[in-house]
Amino acid sequence: MAKPFSGLSILLQSNKPLKRRYSVTADIVAFRRCARQYGAFRVHRYAPAYQTQLYFGTILHQVLDRCHSHYHGTIEPSTKGSIPDNGKILSDDAIDDYFSSVANAQKSGQAIPLPPSAIVRYFLEVEDGLKSRGIRAVTPDLRIKAVRLLQYFNALEGPTLYPRVRDTEYRLQSDQTTHILQGVVDLLVDTPNSSGEPAFCEIWDYKGTSRVGLAAADLQTYEFQMRVYAHLYELKHGVLPQSVILYFMNELDGPSCPTTRPVNAILQVSLNPADIAIAMQEFTKTVSEIEDARRTDLWHPAIPGTISDADCTICDLRWDCPTPNGGKGVPLRYP
């Protein structure tokens, strides 16, 4: 029998290791905050009992993304050019009453009452998605606070910000020598009177915290994150954005909506080339540290004082961790 392929030889390809993708926030920022948390929840995939920070931050980001889509008519063409609810603000009591009526309807099997506003409707849509992933608000007050901040932002910033939004959830990535660097920018915003050129664009990032009282280490991490975003933007467009801005949503909180933007609500991060270069060096260094930790499966807790008390308070690993309480650990509770 003929063997037509008997003289054929095929060169075997060398097995090149796959490059890992490293997210600015989910990997680098999380590891820099606390390697032990990162190893447990990101690498080993343990499910945390409470995900308060993830719930709050995700709710704010995704509802505001829907607000931008509302204004630009991508959800419903008829809403194009309009601010959700025309900036109307429901009281905390009205929000609480509606949430209670929804809970009662669900228990009794009755029809769910219609949301009293577009903001509340978008909030419930996002929250339902989070619930399907096991992510819930720890307290009812947290839900009300999230809606309150969203309403305040919508009323205060919506009329001037929404028309300038060029894109939301804007993905950036770069193929590095040993890894793939990627990030998602909350907003690309045109500068006033620009015609869409890349050089006349601002990067905005929402933070669900307050700027006042923010730990120095957290502020440095936020600035690091924004400089990495600026570098990725430059790699894609050939120019740096005109500015990068952090917006601290919690600075809006209070019994009534501010009539002007609070002074501490925004922070413009310096885009000095030397600072950007340092940020990229830190990124590469952190990737190397993560790879070393993966090889040894050693995930060290944060150094006391470099992580906020809020991060430690909700961490499932706090009971045998030396970091909380200024390095004294958490006092054990006995029945």
Number of C-alpha atoms within 10 A of each C-alpha: 3 5 6 7 7 7 6 6 7 5 5 6 6 6 6 6 7 9 13 12 18 18 17 20 16 12 21 24 20 18 23 22 21 20 23 20 25 23 23 16 13 16 13 11 10 11 12 16 11 16 16 18 16 14 22 22 16 17 26 20 20 19 24 24 17 21 24 29 21 22 23 21 15 13 14 11 12 12 15 15 15 19 21 21 16 13 18 15 20 17 15 15 10 13 21 16 12 17 19 13 14 17 13 13 14 12 9 8 9 10 9 12 11 10 16 13 17 19 25 23 14 19 22 18 15 19 22 13 13 17 12 9 9 14 21 20 20 13 9 11 11 15 21 19 17 22 24 25 20 25 25 23 20 24 21 18 13 22 16 11 15 21 17 21 21 17 17 21 15 14 14 18 19 16 11 11 8 14 16 15 22 19 22 16 19 19 23 21 24 24 19 12 8 13 10 13 12 19 17 18 24 22 25 22 21 18 20 20 17 16 21 11 7 11 15 13 15 17 12 10 19 17 23 22 21 26 25 23 25 24 23 22 23 15 14 14 13 12 16 23 23 15 19 24 18 19 19 20 23 19 21 22 18 12 9 11 17 15 9 9 14 12 9 15 18 19 15 14 15 14 19 9 12 9 15 21 15 14 20 18 12 16 21 18 12 17 21 14 16 24 12 13 16 13 9 9 13 13 18 15 21 21 14 16 15 16 21 16 16 10 15 21 14 15 17 15 14 18 16 12 18 16 22 26 14 14 13 11 16 17 11 7 6 4 2
